[in-house]
Amino acid sequence: MKKTLRSIISCTIVLGSLFSMTSCGLFDKAKKQCTEVGNEFVEAAISMDFEDCVELCIDEDEAVGLLAFSDKQITEAILENATYKADSKSADCSTKDEEGSIDYIVTVPDFEAALDEDPEDFDEFCDILEEVEGTIDITFTIEFELDDDEWFVSNPDDICNDFLMEVTDIGADFSNYDELVDEFQWWYESSYCLELDLISLDTNYVWEFYFTVSHGGELIYTSEELTDTGYYIEAYFYPEDIGVSEFEPGEYTIAFYDVSGGLIGSNSTTLD
């Protein structure tokens, strides 16, 4: 009887151990698979291959915002010498729950220190960036979703905000506007509306700008920061913007600026 009881207990322990090992195996498999997808995503992002990033997302329509970073020269310059690692301790992936998450750390050259050197143009910024000794760590989380036994990235918007914007919106714009601007055209010139359009040579370029309006050489209006793309980049101005019913006669100048305060261009018109 004792031998029988001992055998039952031993079998129970062995079965329990096997079940535990099987459960851990499932977890480790999910963790490994999510890490592989996450690594592929981050490597594609660092290489500026954002179409590949989109294909790794569970909802490609939701992920199209990633493509906006494709032509960001500052982003490309900063990520050129980037390295990354997955924080394995943060991994929380479950085949049973069909979801997972892993923290990633991307290390880039200290672009803030490079900007402190006040580079005059993009080429000088890149030269300084190559020489800078310090680095910056950017930590963000990639979330995953299981679909038909395949793992996909499920939070592209968070990745854009927590990672890509950190190496894009750095308070500097070294765009060569001579290669981007065709001309400036007045669309409306009346006492009730003024609109100056920047005619863009690159309809895919994302313009981040603000504009000012001057009357007789005196600044009367500054817009909020705007984003626009396409052929016509519009700056329109109404009397209501300055609390009047119609514009006074005289010369009006609308000037476009990038978000760093650099002048893109301007034009003037005279109202009778």
C-alpha positions in Angstrom: 0.0 0.0 0.0 2.8 2.4 0.9 4.6 1.6 -2.4 1.4 2.2 -4.3 0.9 5.5 -2.5 4.5 6.5 -3.1 4.1 5.8 -6.8 0.9 7.9 -7.0 2.6 10.8 -5.3 5.7 10.5 -7.6 3.5 10.4 -10.7 1.6 13.5 -9.5 4.9 15.4 -9.0 6.2 14.3 -12.4 3.0 15.3 -14.2 2.9 18.6 -12.3 6.5 19.3 -13.4 5.7 18.4 -17.0 2.7 20.7 -17.0 4.7 23.5 -15.5 7.5 23.0 -18.1 4.9 22.9 -20.9 3.3 26.1 -19.7 6.7 27.8 -19.5 7.4 26.5 -23.0 4.3 28.2 -24.4 5.3 31.5 -22.7 8.9 31.3 -23.9 7.7 30.5 -27.4 5.4 33.6 -27.4 8.2 35.7 -26.0 10.6 34.6 -28.6 8.2 35.1 -31.4 7.2 38.6 -30.2 10.9 39.5 -29.8 11.6 38.4 -33.4 8.8 40.6 -34.7 9.8 43.5 -32.5 13.4 43.3 -33.6 12.4 43.2 -37.2 10.2 46.3 -36.7 12.8 48.3 -34.9 15.5 47.3 -37.5 13.3 48.5 -40.3 12.5 51.7 -38.5 16.2 52.5 -37.9 16.8 51.8 -41.6 14.0 54.1 -42.6 12.1 51.2 -44.2 8.7 52.3 -43.0 6.8 50.3 -45.6 8.2 47.2 -44.0 7.1 48.5 -40.6 3.6 48.9 -41.8 3.5 45.3 -43.1 4.4 44.1 -39.6 1.3 45.8 -38.1 -2.0 44.1 -37.4 -3.9 47.1 -38.9 -2.0 48.5 -41.9 -4.5 51.3 -42.4 -3.9 52.5 -38.8 -0.1 52.2 -39.4 0.1 54.5 -42.4 1.2 57.4 -40.1 4.6 55.7 -40.0 5.1 56.6 -43.7 5.2 60.3 -42.8 8.7 59.8 -41.4 10.1 58.3 -44.7 11.4 61.7 -46.0 12.6 63.2 -42.6 16.3 63.9 -43.2 16.8 64.7 -39.5 15.3 61.4 -38.5 17.5 59.5 -40.9 20.7 61.3 -39.8 20.0 60.6 -36.1 19.1 56.9 -36.7 22.0 56.2 -39.0 24.2 55.1 -36.1 21.5 54.0 -33.8 21.6 50.7 -31.9 18.8 48.9 -30.0 18.0 46.1 -27.6 14.9 44.4 -26.3 14.4 44.5 -22.6 13.8 40.8 -22.1 12.8 41.4 -18.4 9.9 43.6 -19.5 8.5 41.0 -21.9 4.9 40.0 -21.1 3.7 37.7 -23.9 1.0 35.1 -23.8 -0.2 32.7 -26.6 -3.3 32.1 -24.5 -4.2 35.8 -24.2 -3.1 36.4 -27.8 -1.2 39.6 -26.8 2.1 40.7 -25.6 4.4 43.7 -25.0 8.1 44.3 -24.8 10.1 47.4 -24.0 12.8 48.5 -26.4 15.7 50.8 -25.9 17.1 52.6 -28.9 20.4 54.4 -28.4 21.3 57.4 -30.6 24.0 60.0 -30.8 23.4 62.9 -28.5 21.6 65.2 -31.0 20.8 67.7 -28.3 24.6 68.3 -27.7 25.0 68.6 -31.5 22.3 71.3 -31.6 24.0 73.1 -28.8 26.8 73.8 -31.2 24.4 75.9 -33.3 25.0 74.2 -36.7 24.2 76.6 -39.6 22.8 73.9 -41.9 22.0 70.2 -42.1 25.5 69.2 -43.4 27.1 70.8 -40.4 24.7 69.2 -38.0 25.6 65.8 -39.5 29.3 66.5 -39.1 28.9 67.4 -35.5 26.6 64.4 -34.9 29.3 62.1 -36.1 31.8 63.6 -33.6 29.6 63.8 -30.6 30.6 61.4 -27.8 27.5 61.2 -25.7 24.3 59.2 -26.4 20.6 59.4 -25.7 18.5 56.3 -24.8 14.9 56.3 -26.0 12.7 53.7 -24.3 9.3 52.7 -25.7 6.9 49.8 -25.7 5.9 47.6 -28.6 2.6 45.8 -28.2 1.7 42.7 -30.1 -1.4 40.8 -31.1 -1.7 37.2 -32.3 -3.6 36.6 -35.5 -3.8 33.1 -37.1 -0.7 31.9 -35.2 1.3 35.0 -36.4 2.3 37.9 -34.2 1.9 41.5 -35.3 2.6 45.0 -33.9 -0.6 46.6 -32.6 0.4 50.1 -31.3 2.0 52.0 -34.2 0.7 55.4 -33.0 2.3 54.9 -29.6 5.6 54.0 -31.3 5.4 57.1 -33.5 4.9 59.4 -30.5 7.3 57.7 -28.0 10.1 56.8 -30.4 10.0 58.4 -33.9 8.9 61.8 -32.8 11.7 61.9 -30.3 14.2 61.8 -33.1 12.2 64.0 -35.5 10.7 66.9 -33.5 14.0 68.1 -32.1 13.4 71.9 -32.6 15.5 72.2 -35.7 14.7 72.2 -39.4 17.5 72.3 -42.0 15.3 71.9 -45.1 16.6 73.5 -48.3 13.6 75.6 -49.1 15.1 76.7 -52.5 14.6 73.1 -53.6 11.1 72.9 -52.2 9.4 76.2 -53.1 8.4 77.0 -56.6 6.8 80.4 -55.9 4.3 82.3 -53.8 0.9 83.2 -55.2 -1.9 85.4 -53.9 -5.2 83.6 -54.0 -7.4 86.2 -52.3 -6.6 89.9 -52.1 -9.6 91.7 -50.7 -10.8 93.6 -47.7 -12.5 90.5 -46.4 -9.8 87.8 -46.9 -6.1 87.5 -47.7 -4.6 84.2 -48.8 -1.0 83.6 -49.9 -0.2 80.2 -51.2 3.3 78.6 -51.1 3.6 76.5 -54.3 5.4 73.3 -53.3 7.7 71.5 -55.7 7.4 68.3 -53.6 3.7 67.4 -53.0 4.7 64.7 -50.5 6.8 67.0 -48.3 5.1 67.6 -44.9 5.3 71.4 -44.2 5.4 72.3 -40.5 5.2 76.1 -40.3 3.5 79.2 -39.1 2.9 82.6 -40.8 2.8 86.2 -39.8 0.9 89.2 -41.3 2.2 92.7 -41.3 0.4 95.9 -42.3 2.5 98.9 -43.3 5.6 97.2 -41.9 3.9 96.5 -38.5 3.3 93.0 -37.3 -0.5 92.5 -36.7 -0.9 88.7 -36.6 1.0 85.5 -35.9 -0.7 82.1 -36.7 -0.5 79.0 -34.6 1.8 76.2 -35.8 0.3 74.5 -38.9 0.9 71.3 -40.9 0.1 71.0 -44.6 1.1 69.0 -47.6 0.3 69.0 -51.3 0.8 71.6 -54.1 -0.8 74.6 -52.4 0.4 75.4 -48.8 -2.1 77.9 -47.6 -1.8 80.9 -45.3 -5.2 82.6 -45.1 -6.1 85.6 -42.9 -9.5 87.1 -42.1 -10.5 90.5 -40.5 -12.1 88.5 -37.6 -8.6 87.2 -36.7 -7.7 90.7 -35.5 -11.2 91.8 -34.3 -12.2 94.0 -37.2 -14.9 93.8 -39.9 -12.6 94.5 -42.8 -9.0 95.2 -43.6 -7.8 98.8 -43.8 -6.1 100.0 -47.1 -2.4 99.6 -47.4 0.4 97.1 -47.9 0.1 93.7 -46.4 2.9 91.1 -46.1 2.4 87.4 -45.3 5.6 85.6 -44.3 6.0 81.8 -43.9 8.3 80.5 -41.2 9.4 77.0 -40.2 8.7 76.0 -36.6 12.2 76.9 -35.6 11.6 80.5 -36.7 13.5 80.3 -40.0 12.1 82.4 -42.8 10.8 80.3 -45.7 9.6 83.2 -47.8 7.1 86.1 -48.1 5.2 88.2 -50.4 3.3 91.5 -50.3 0.1 93.0 -51.8 -1.6 96.4 -51.6 -5.3 96.9 -50.8 -6.9 100.1 -52.0 
